[in-house]
Amino acid sequence: MLSDYDLLKFLLPEFLVEHFNILKADIYFEEKSSIPEEFKERLLESKGFLPEIIVDDYPLRGKIVKLHVKRRRWTDKSSGEILQRNWQVVAKGTRMTNEFAVFLKKISRH
């Protein structure tokens, strides 16, 4: 199994891993402009993004990773209806991903 150090060498330049501490890890995502499968039969066009959400995710080197997620907003050209994918990114009642919430729930039982 790879150590945290070895894994980071795959993700980051080795020079950074060897000579610097990670203080904060923020990753920014923008939803791709491919039409969602659930709306495939409709004539849609992308009309920008919904407000960004920030989600806590699995720690990286002991630091919480912040995921900045911008979801796309779609307009149906024939009806004018505004649509979006139904992402379940954030665990209900938290500011963390569903996977991280399940992980924390499991380890709190031990």
Steps between C-alpha positions, in 0.01 A plus 500: 500500500622848413582747773348850500838632389521260203143575398563874506804451277259364236270802538747784555849592385751314718678827584185636667440183702858486624546867587158636596211418736149498365304758697170490318359291218226657287390341175271682258251322275272630225236268361575408138277642230380160375120475508383284793378153401169555681425799271633348178160526318477876564664783307721663764763766513738575784420827677782536747530361850314480827674654803811307600474261793794413723516146636741344750641172372753234596805642677827526307808478723287572805339808346135522394465536125253765387320417177364808322223377269328710234196324355377591154160654431313402182216672314249302294488698173137409425341557842747741665510270805819517709642154578790350692628152577385356830840463663510359851848636571450618859384271780176638643558728800877522440757680287678179399467242226275199557803265490686700766189513724462119476871457577478722811186320614680163472811606691295665777355155583845362593 
